[in-house]
Amino acid sequence: MSAESVAWKPACLSTRLVFLVIGVATACWAVMVPYAKIRLQLDDAQLGSILLALGGGAMVAMPLTGHLIKRWGSAQLIRVAGALLVVSIPALALAPTPWALAVLLFIFGAQHGVLDITVNSQAVAVENLAARPLMSSFHGLYSAGGLVGGAVLAALLKSGLSLGVCAVAVGLLCAIACVWSYAALIPHGPADAEEHKTHLAFNHRGVVIIGALCFCAFLTEGAMLDWGAVFLRFERGVNEASAGIGFSVFSVAMAVGRLTGDRIIKAFGPFRVVLGGSLIAAAGVLTIVLAPLPALSVAGFVLVGLGASNIVPVLFGAASRMPGVPASVALPTAVMMGYTGILLGPALVGYVAHATSLPLAFGGISLLMLLITANAWRVRHTAHPANKEAPASVTVSQ
């Protein structure tokens, strides 16, 4: 076994741990949403407006993250932003007013934005060092974190502990994990970023198209996160403590799909994975909305998770290998556009639900997955360069 083959493994383990932590933190907020809605007496439109703060924080932080990585390195940013989870997660559970919740969500969104850019930057660096495809399995740990966070918090709540106590425990564990992972992370600030005046690539049409597809995929995930529990609670009559089951099974399915995704992509290629996955996800959204029984709606969450699982890793891989644009510029652009969907999209769902109905707003998400289906051909031949069965170039309509 060569020294090179060993060197990347500690960084890989720590990067996976950070992905897991982000998933746990995200799932905790998903479980908290119905509690916040009831405690603060919010209607769908008010909740949607407050959720804009989550997206606002991320949108402010993401464009700055490239500059921060260049100055301090992604590992240092992960340690700082991760440590602050010990405060931000409990604060979300205890927000006394709608305005306080909006401010705290803005801060949480900023943390989420910084962590997402930095950990994906770490993932690309580790993948390049390992010379093998790893992106799907990295994102699989995020999904596994969604499962762990949702299930653990739901179990703690069912045991009789208060939401505040549960949130303190989860926040403390997340912060410890991020600080512990720091030592093995690659302390890099992307060298190729120094050769470019900007850290985003909105002037490159190919990157923007990939980013737009990321937007559609992430909006679907955001709807499962912020509205899944609300849908099951108020449209299917599931009790508050169990309403998070939809996002939990969605996370299980997505974790399974992503943890096996590297092999799936190698076997079928990026095009077939995106094409078939988006069709399955669209069918799952329609199942959630149209099925008359809670159990069948929950099965729809499983289909969405399985179908959508490898779409984002394929798109991120396509962005990082975009000809003529360094990964350190293309990837943050795609991530930022994608998280516009996951962070701002749920607010749009709230507005549409207020104007029409929550099932109609939720069902409309299937159209976004079908839009990805129609554009799946744009990510042909995007397998990792280490996979000799597929070339590493990206075919995007110019």
C-alpha positions in Angstrom: 0.0 0.0 0.0 1.5 3.3 -1.1 2.0 6.4 1.1 -0.4 8.3 -1.1 -3.2 5.7 -0.7 -2.9 6.1 3.1 -2.6 9.9 3.3 -6.1 10.7 2.2 -7.9 8.3 4.5 -7.8 10.4 7.8 -9.0 13.5 5.8 -11.7 11.4 4.2 -13.0 10.2 7.6 -13.0 13.7 9.0 -14.8 15.0 5.9 -17.4 12.3 6.2 -17.9 13.2 9.9 -18.6 16.9 9.0 -21.1 15.9 6.3 -22.8 13.7 9.0 -22.9 16.6 11.5 -24.5 19.0 8.9 -27.1 16.3 8.2 -27.9 16.0 11.9 -28.2 19.7 12.4 -30.5 20.1 9.4 -32.7 17.2 10.5 -33.0 18.8 14.0 -34.4 21.9 12.5 -36.8 19.8 10.4 -38.3 18.3 13.6 -38.5 21.7 15.2 -40.6 23.3 12.4 -44.0 22.1 13.6 -43.2 23.0 17.2 -42.3 26.5 16.1 -45.4 26.8 14.0 -47.6 25.9 16.9 -45.7 27.7 19.7 -45.6 31.0 17.8 -49.1 30.5 16.2 -47.9 31.0 12.6 -49.9 30.4 9.5 -48.4 29.0 6.3 -47.5 32.4 4.8 -45.9 33.6 8.1 -43.9 30.5 8.4 -42.8 30.8 4.8 -41.7 34.4 5.4 -39.6 33.4 8.4 -38.0 30.6 6.4 -36.7 33.2 4.0 -34.3 34.2 6.8 -32.7 30.8 6.6 -32.0 31.3 3.0 -30.9 34.9 3.5 -28.2 34.0 5.9 -26.8 31.4 3.6 -27.0 33.7 0.6 -25.0 36.4 2.5 -22.4 33.9 3.7 -21.8 31.8 0.6 -20.3 34.5 -1.7 -17.9 35.4 1.1 -16.8 31.9 1.9 -14.5 31.6 -1.1 -12.6 34.6 0.1 -12.5 33.2 3.6 -11.2 29.9 2.4 -8.4 31.7 0.5 -7.4 33.5 3.7 -7.9 30.9 6.4 -8.5 27.6 4.7 -11.6 25.5 4.7 -10.5 23.4 7.7 -10.4 26.4 10.0 -13.8 27.6 8.8 -15.3 24.2 9.5 -14.0 24.3 13.1 -15.3 27.7 13.8 -18.7 27.4 12.1 -19.2 23.9 13.5 -18.3 25.0 17.1 -21.1 27.6 16.9 -23.7 24.9 16.5 -23.6 24.4 20.2 -25.4 27.8 20.5 -27.4 28.1 17.3 -29.3 24.7 17.5 -30.7 25.3 21.1 -31.5 28.9 20.2 -33.8 27.8 17.4 -35.8 25.6 19.8 -36.2 28.4 22.4 -37.0 31.4 20.1 -39.7 33.3 22.0 -41.1 35.4 19.1 -41.4 35.2 15.3 -38.8 38.0 14.9 -36.4 36.2 17.2 -36.8 33.0 15.2 -36.1 34.9 12.0 -32.9 36.4 13.3 -31.7 33.0 14.7 -32.6 31.3 11.4 -30.5 33.9 9.5 -27.5 33.1 11.7 -28.1 29.3 11.4 -28.4 29.8 7.6 -25.1 31.6 7.5 -23.4 28.8 9.4 -25.0 26.2 7.1 -23.8 28.2 4.0 -20.2 28.4 5.3 -20.2 24.7 6.3 -21.6 23.5 3.0 -19.1 25.4 0.8 -16.1 24.4 2.9 -17.0 20.7 3.3 -17.7 20.3 -0.4 -14.3 22.0 -1.0 -12.8 19.4 1.3 -14.6 16.7 -0.5 -13.2 17.7 -3.9 -9.7 17.9 -2.4 -9.9 14.5 -0.8 -11.4 13.0 -4.0 -8.5 14.3 -6.0 -6.0 13.1 -3.5 -7.6 9.7 -3.4 -7.9 9.5 -7.2 -11.2 7.8 -7.0 -14.9 8.8 -7.0 -16.1 9.6 -3.5 -18.6 12.4 -3.8 -21.8 10.3 -3.6 -20.6 8.5 -0.4 -19.7 11.9 1.2 -23.2 13.1 0.5 -24.5 9.8 1.8 -23.1 10.7 5.2 -25.1 14.0 5.1 -28.3 11.9 4.4 -27.3 9.5 7.2 -27.0 12.5 9.5 -30.5 13.4 8.5 -31.7 10.0 9.6 -29.7 10.0 12.9 -30.7 13.6 13.8 -34.4 13.2 13.0 -34.7 9.8 14.7 -32.7 10.7 17.8 -34.4 14.0 18.4 -37.9 12.3 17.9 -36.9 9.5 20.3 -35.8 12.0 22.9 -39.0 14.0 22.6 -41.1 10.9 22.9 -39.2 10.0 26.1 -40.6 13.2 27.7 -37.6 15.5 27.5 -38.3 19.1 26.5 -37.4 20.4 23.1 -34.9 22.8 24.6 -33.0 20.1 26.5 -32.9 17.8 23.4 -31.6 20.7 21.3 -28.8 21.5 23.8 -27.6 17.9 23.7 -27.6 17.6 19.9 -25.9 21.0 19.5 -23.1 20.0 21.9 -22.4 16.8 20.1 -22.4 18.5 16.7 -19.9 21.1 17.9 -17.6 18.5 19.5 -17.5 16.5 16.3 -16.6 19.4 14.1 -13.8 20.6 16.5 -12.5 17.0 16.7 -12.4 16.6 12.9 -10.2 19.6 12.4 -6.9 17.9 12.9 -7.2 15.6 10.0 -8.8 17.9 7.5 -6.8 19.3 4.6 -5.9 22.9 5.6 -6.1 24.2 2.1 -7.2 27.4 0.5 -7.6 26.4 -3.2 -4.4 27.4 -5.0 -6.1 27.9 -8.3 -8.5 30.5 -6.8 -5.6 32.8 -6.4 -5.3 33.0 -10.2 -8.9 34.4 -10.6 -10.3 37.8 -9.5 -13.7 36.3 -8.7 -14.7 33.3 -6.6 -18.0 32.6 -8.5 -18.6 31.8 -12.2 -21.9 33.3 -13.1 -20.4 34.5 -16.4 -19.9 30.9 -17.5 -23.1 29.5 -19.1 -22.2 25.8 -18.5 -21.7 26.4 -14.8 -24.9 28.3 -14.6 -26.9 25.6 -16.3 -25.5 23.0 -13.9 -26.3 25.4 -11.0 -29.9 25.7 -12.2 -30.4 22.0 -12.2 -28.9 22.0 -8.6 -31.6 24.6 -7.7 -34.4 22.2 -8.8 -32.9 19.2 -7.0 -32.2 21.2 -3.8 -35.6 22.8 -3.7 -37.1 19.3 -3.7 -34.9 18.4 -0.7 -35.8 21.7 1.0 -39.5 20.9 0.7 -38.9 17.5 2.3 -37.0 19.2 5.1 -39.2 22.2 6.0 -42.6 21.0 4.9 -42.5 17.3 5.2 -43.4 17.2 8.9 -45.9 20.0 8.4 -47.6 18.1 5.6 -47.9 14.9 7.6 -49.1 16.7 10.7 -51.8 18.9 9.2 -52.7 17.0 6.0 -52.5 13.4 7.2 -53.2 13.8 11.0 -49.8 12.4 12.2 -49.1 13.6 15.8 -46.3 16.2 16.5 -43.8 13.8 17.9 -44.1 11.4 14.9 -44.4 14.0 12.1 -40.7 14.0 11.5 -40.9 10.4 10.2 -41.3 11.6 6.6 -38.0 13.4 6.6 -36.4 10.5 8.5 -37.4 7.9 5.9 -36.5 10.3 3.1 -33.0 10.6 4.7 -32.7 6.8 5.0 -33.5 6.2 1.4 -31.2 9.0 0.3 -28.4 7.7 2.5 -28.8 4.2 1.0 -28.8 5.6 -2.5 -25.7 7.8 -2.0 -23.7 5.3 0.0 -24.0 2.9 -2.9 -24.0 5.8 -5.5 -20.3 5.6 -6.5 -20.9 2.0 -7.8 -24.3 2.9 -9.3 -22.8 5.8 -11.2 -19.9 3.7 -12.5 -22.4 1.0 -13.6 -25.0 3.2 -15.3 -23.2 6.5 -16.0 -24.2 10.0 -14.9 -26.9 10.4 -17.6 -29.0 7.3 -16.7 -28.6 8.0 -13.0 -30.0 11.6 -13.3 -32.7 10.5 -15.8 -34.0 7.6 -13.9 -33.6 9.2 -10.5 -35.5 12.3 -11.4 -38.4 10.3 -12.7 -38.6 8.2 -9.5 -38.4 11.3 -7.4 -41.3 12.9 -9.3 -43.4 9.8 -8.8 -42.6 9.9 -5.1 -43.8 13.5 -4.7 -47.1 12.7 -6.4 -47.5 9.7 -4.1 -47.0 11.9 -1.0 -49.7 14.2 -2.2 -52.3 11.8 -3.7 -52.1 8.8 -1.4 -55.0 8.8 1.0 -53.2 7.0 3.9 -50.3 8.3 6.0 -48.3 5.1 5.5 -48.6 5.5 1.7 -47.5 9.2 1.9 -44.5 8.1 3.9 -43.7 5.6 1.2 -43.7 8.5 -1.2 -40.9 10.1 0.9 -38.9 6.9 0.4 -39.3 7.2 -3.4 -38.2 10.8 -3.4 -35.1 10.0 -1.3 -34.1 7.1 -3.6 -34.7 9.0 -6.8 -33.0 12.2 -5.8 -30.1 10.6 -3.9 -27.4 10.8 -6.6 -28.6 13.7 -8.7 -26.7 16.4 -6.6 -23.4 14.4 -6.4 -23.5 14.0 -10.2 -24.1 17.7 -10.7 -21.4 18.7 -8.2 -19.0 16.4 -10.0 -20.0 18.0 -13.3 -19.3 21.4 -11.9 -16.0 20.5 -10.4 -14.8 19.1 -13.8 -16.2 21.9 -16.0 -13.7 22.6 -18.8 -12.0 26.0 -18.6 -13.2 26.8 -15.0 -11.3 25.7 -11.9 -13.2 23.6 -9.4 -12.6 26.2 -6.7 -14.7 28.7 -8.7 -17.2 26.5 -10.4 -18.2 24.4 -7.4 -19.1 27.3 -5.1 -21.2 28.7 -7.9 -23.2 25.5 -8.3 -23.5 25.0 -4.5 -24.8 28.5 -4.1 -27.3 28.2 -6.8 -28.4 24.9 -5.5 -28.9 26.2 -2.0 -30.9 29.0 -3.3 -33.4 26.2 -3.9 -33.1 24.4 -0.6 -33.2 27.7 1.4 -35.5 30.0 -0.5 -37.7 27.3 -2.2 -39.6 26.3 1.0 -40.6 29.9 1.5 -42.1 29.8 -2.0 -44.0 26.6 -1.1 -45.4 28.5 1.9 -46.7 31.3 -0.3 -48.2 28.9 -2.8 -49.8 26.9 0.0 -51.3 30.0 1.5 -52.7 31.1 -1.9 -54.0 27.6 -2.8 -53.4 24.6 -0.6 -50.4 22.7 0.9 -51.0 19.6 -1.2 -51.1 21.6 -4.4 -47.9 23.5 -3.5 -46.2 20.2 -2.5 -47.3 18.4 -5.7 -45.9 21.2 -7.9 -42.4 20.1 -6.8 -42.8 17.1 -9.1 -42.6 19.5 -12.1 -39.1 20.5 -11.0 -37.9 16.9 -11.0 -39.4 16.5 -14.5 -37.4 19.6 -15.6 -34.3 17.7 -14.5 -35.4 14.7 -16.4 -35.6 16.8 -19.6 -32.1 18.1 -19.0 -30.4 14.9 -17.9 -28.5 14.7 -21.2 -26.5 17.8 -20.2 -24.5 15.8 -17.7 -23.3 13.0 -20.0 -19.8 11.7 -19.6 -19.2 13.3 -16.1 -17.7 10.3 -14.4 -14.7 10.8 -12.2 -11.4 10.8 -14.2 -10.3 7.8 -12.1 -13.1 5.8 -13.7 -11.6 4.8 -17.1 -15.0 3.7 -18.4 -16.2 7.3 -18.9 -14.4 10.4 -20.0 -14.2 13.3 -17.6 -15.5 16.1 -19.8 -18.9 17.8 -19.4 -21.3 18.2 -22.3 -23.4 21.4 -21.8 -25.3 23.2 -24.4 -23.6 26.4 -25.3 
